[in-house]
């Protein structure tokens, strides 16, 4: 059976919208995802606000109630019926995210067994046929087929097979 690893943040969970919401509320700004074409939030925020950007991620409740990417639950349910699906998230970069991410996955994707959650730091350890991820650096070190899930920060990245949404993921795997 073919194995698919799927990243969580910015692929299954809309982390950026929560980060922007907290940033805009704290600094009384109106920064939008469209303002980040080809750049990460860290690239456009002033240096004196970088510490607060990190503090948002480190907050106990940041990862608890993230919005689910449209169509992800239904399409992942279908894929899990035809493939071996693992969720691979770089939780080591925000260690306090383990519990909230685990509970978020149980709540929104109850058909994926927790034994298929991979909390890691370096995704080059993954052994799968496919990796769907929003970070080009993760795909570069992956030995299977990488699929870049479009996000504002990666729009300038070239040389990757790209999907814009979960409908495109479904179409890609339709005949596999």
BELMOWO-V790619 format. One record per residue. PSI is psi in whole degrees, 0 to 359 (999 if undefined). OMEGA is omega in degrees with one decimal (999 if undefined). D_LAST is the distance of its C-alpha to the last C-alpha in Angstrom with 2 decimals. Layout:
psi=(PSI,PSI)
omega=(OMEGA,OMEGA)
d_last=(D_LAST,D_LAST)
This chain:
psi=(135,147,132,127,137,128,156,298,126,10,307,323,136,78,322,318,323,320,315,318,311,319,310,320,318,319,9,52,180,44,135,161,324,337,354,15,116,6,151,163,322,332,338,350,138,150,324,355,358,320,320,324,316,322,325,313,324,350,140,331,1,310,359,319,38,144,147,139,138,135,355,313,315,316,321,326,315,314,321,338,344,342,167,114,129,144,123,109,141,63,340,337,341,81,328,1,348,302,307,321,318,311,323,315,316,319,316,340,58,343,351,121,143,337,350,18,128,111,110,181,318,114,358,345,343,137,99,169,327,148,123,117,154,352,114,325,329,324,328,327,356,137,346,206,122,140,118,118,119,135,156,319,340,12,339,352,136,161,13,148,130,142,146,341,179,335,321,328,313,316,320,318,3,323,19,999)
omega=(178.4,-177.4,177.2,170.4,-177.2,174.6,-179.5,-173.7,-178.9,173.7,175.8,-175.6,-179.8,-179.1,-176.6,-178.4,178.8,178.6,178.1,179.9,-179.1,179.4,-178.0,177.8,-177.2,-173.9,179.2,178.5,-177.9,179.8,-177.6,178.9,-179.6,179.0,-173.0,-175.0,178.1,-178.1,173.3,178.0,-179.9,-177.6,-175.4,-179.1,-179.4,-178.0,-177.4,178.1,-178.0,-179.7,179.1,175.9,179.1,-179.8,176.9,-179.7,-177.7,179.3,-177.5,-174.9,-173.7,-174.4,-173.0,-172.5,179.9,174.9,176.8,176.9,-178.6,175.9,-177.6,-177.6,-177.7,-177.3,176.5,176.1,178.2,-179.9,-179.6,176.1,-176.6,-177.2,171.0,-175.0,175.3,173.6,-177.8,-177.3,-179.1,-177.5,-178.9,179.7,174.8,-172.2,-179.9,179.5,-176.1,-177.1,179.4,179.2,179.0,-179.7,178.5,179.0,178.2,-177.1,-173.0,-177.3,-173.4,-179.5,175.3,-176.7,177.6,176.2,178.3,172.8,178.5,176.7,-172.8,175.3,-176.6,-175.2,176.3,178.2,-175.6,176.1,-177.9,176.9,-176.9,170.6,174.9,-173.1,177.7,-178.3,179.6,-178.6,178.0,-179.6,-179.0,-177.2,-178.9,-175.8,177.7,178.6,179.1,177.5,-178.5,177.1,-174.8,175.2,-177.6,-176.1,-176.2,-175.0,178.1,-178.8,-179.5,175.4,-179.6,167.8,-171.2,170.0,-176.6,-175.1,-177.5,174.4,177.6,174.1,179.5,179.8,-179.8,-176.4,-176.0,-176.8,-179.1,999)
d_last=(10.62,8.80,11.28,11.49,15.08,16.36,19.81,22.27,24.91,24.09,20.43,20.98,24.77,26.93,29.26,30.69,32.20,34.08,35.26,36.49,38.15,40.10,41.02,42.27,44.24,45.84,46.79,47.34,44.94,42.34,39.60,36.31,32.71,33.35,36.09,33.69,31.71,30.81,32.92,32.81,35.35,37.23,37.71,39.48,41.58,45.05,45.77,48.14,45.35,42.80,44.23,43.82,40.17,39.57,41.76,39.54,36.57,38.88,40.15,39.48,38.04,35.85,32.46,33.50,32.80,30.37,28.74,25.10,22.86,22.30,19.39,18.29,19.37,17.71,14.28,14.49,15.68,12.67,10.32,12.98,12.73,9.20,9.38,12.63,13.85,17.02,19.30,20.98,24.07,26.93,29.54,31.94,32.88,34.29,35.29,36.67,33.28,32.06,33.63,32.84,29.17,28.88,30.59,28.59,25.29,26.90,28.18,25.17,22.26,24.08,21.08,20.04,22.46,24.82,23.99,20.73,22.84,23.55,26.70,27.12,28.86,27.00,23.22,23.34,23.75,20.20,18.12,14.45,11.31,11.37,14.47,15.02,18.76,21.58,23.67,23.14,25.22,22.73,19.93,22.44,23.09,19.58,18.42,14.62,12.78,14.84,14.27,17.71,18.36,21.33,24.69,28.18,28.89,26.01,26.40,28.25,25.67,24.29,21.92,18.87,15.65,16.81,15.92,18.97,18.10,15.84,15.11,13.61,11.50,10.27,9.75,7.85,5.15,5.85,3.79,0.00)
